[in-house]
């Protein structure tokens, strides 16, 4: 389990492929590869090998919103430089919610 404030290293696809090739073509073990490449855990190398063998992508999905139709990715903004900037941000949120939930649109006195 991750500890509060802990950061994680992200590796490029080329780096991951290099580690997998060291295992598959050179016959090196997971621990030896991890040590040579400076990867903290041999388990990470094992996961990359499994992904490669099963045809999965190496693309890292951590911290990404997997539904591509939302413009709001990541942590919501809490500080704005101008009132207008905050207004525009909030308007965009309202419009997005109206599109996602048309049945919740209030209409009438509160519409528009």
C-alpha positions as CSV (number, residue, x, y, z in Angstrom):
1,X,0.0,0.0,0.0
2,X,1.2,3.5,-0.8
3,X,2.2,5.8,2.0
4,X,1.0,9.4,2.2
5,X,3.3,11.6,0.1
6,X,4.9,8.7,-1.7
7,X,5.8,9.3,-5.3
8,X,6.0,6.7,-8.0
9,X,8.5,6.5,-10.9
10,X,7.0,6.3,-14.3
11,X,9.0,4.4,-17.0
12,X,8.8,4.9,-20.8
13,X,7.5,2.2,-23.0
14,X,11.0,1.8,-24.5
15,X,12.5,1.2,-21.0
16,X,9.8,-1.4,-20.3
17,X,10.4,-3.1,-23.6
18,X,14.1,-3.2,-22.9
19,X,13.5,-4.9,-19.5
20,X,11.1,-7.5,-21.2
21,X,13.7,-8.2,-23.9
22,X,16.4,-8.8,-21.3
23,X,14.1,-11.4,-19.8
24,X,12.9,-13.0,-23.0
25,X,16.0,-12.8,-25.3
26,X,18.9,-12.7,-22.9
27,X,17.4,-15.1,-20.3
28,X,18.1,-12.9,-17.3
29,X,16.0,-13.3,-14.2
30,X,13.5,-10.7,-12.9
31,X,15.7,-9.8,-9.9
32,X,18.9,-9.4,-12.1
33,X,17.0,-7.1,-14.5
34,X,15.6,-5.0,-11.7
35,X,19.0,-4.6,-10.2
36,X,20.7,-3.7,-13.5
37,X,18.1,-1.2,-14.5
38,X,17.6,0.3,-11.1
39,X,14.0,-0.8,-10.7
40,X,13.1,-1.1,-7.0
41,X,11.1,-4.4,-7.3
42,X,11.4,-7.5,-9.4
43,X,7.6,-7.7,-9.3
44,X,7.4,-4.7,-11.7
45,X,9.5,-6.5,-14.3
46,X,7.3,-9.6,-13.9
47,X,4.2,-7.5,-14.5
48,X,5.7,-5.9,-17.7
49,X,6.6,-9.4,-19.0
50,X,3.0,-10.6,-18.3
51,X,1.6,-7.6,-20.1
52,X,3.8,-8.1,-23.1
53,X,3.0,-11.8,-23.3
54,X,-0.8,-11.2,-23.1
55,X,-0.6,-8.4,-25.7
56,X,-1.7,-5.6,-23.3
57,X,-0.5,-2.0,-23.7
58,X,2.2,-0.5,-21.5
59,X,0.4,2.8,-21.3
60,X,0.1,3.9,-17.7
61,X,-3.4,4.8,-16.7
62,X,-2.7,6.0,-13.2
63,X,-4.2,9.4,-12.4
64,X,-6.1,9.6,-15.7
65,X,-9.8,9.7,-16.2
66,X,-10.6,6.8,-18.3
67,X,-13.8,8.2,-19.8
68,X,-12.5,10.4,-22.6
69,X,-15.6,12.5,-23.0
70,X,-15.1,14.6,-19.8
71,X,-13.1,17.8,-20.1
72,X,-12.5,17.8,-16.3
73,X,-9.4,15.7,-15.8
74,X,-7.5,15.5,-12.5
75,X,-8.0,17.5,-9.4
76,X,-10.7,20.3,-9.5
77,X,-9.2,23.8,-9.6
78,X,-9.5,25.8,-6.4
79,X,-7.6,28.9,-7.2
80,X,-8.2,31.3,-10.1
81,X,-6.4,34.5,-11.1
82,X,-9.6,36.4,-11.9
83,X,-13.3,36.3,-11.1
84,X,-14.1,35.9,-14.8
85,X,-11.8,32.8,-15.1
86,X,-13.6,31.2,-12.2
87,X,-17.0,32.1,-13.7
88,X,-16.1,30.5,-17.0
89,X,-14.8,27.4,-15.3
90,X,-18.1,27.0,-13.3
91,X,-20.2,27.7,-16.4
92,X,-18.3,24.9,-18.3
93,X,-19.0,22.5,-15.4
94,X,-22.7,23.3,-15.4
95,X,-22.9,22.8,-19.2
96,X,-21.1,19.5,-18.9
97,X,-23.4,18.3,-16.2
98,X,-26.5,19.4,-18.2
99,X,-25.2,17.3,-21.2
100,X,-24.5,14.3,-19.0
101,X,-27.8,14.4,-17.1
102,X,-30.5,15.9,-19.2
103,X,-33.2,14.7,-16.8
104,X,-31.7,16.8,-14.1
105,X,-32.0,20.0,-16.1
106,X,-34.2,22.3,-13.9
107,X,-35.8,24.4,-16.7
108,X,-38.5,26.9,-15.7
109,X,-37.5,29.6,-13.3
110,X,-34.0,28.3,-12.8
111,X,-33.3,27.5,-16.5
112,X,-30.5,28.9,-18.6
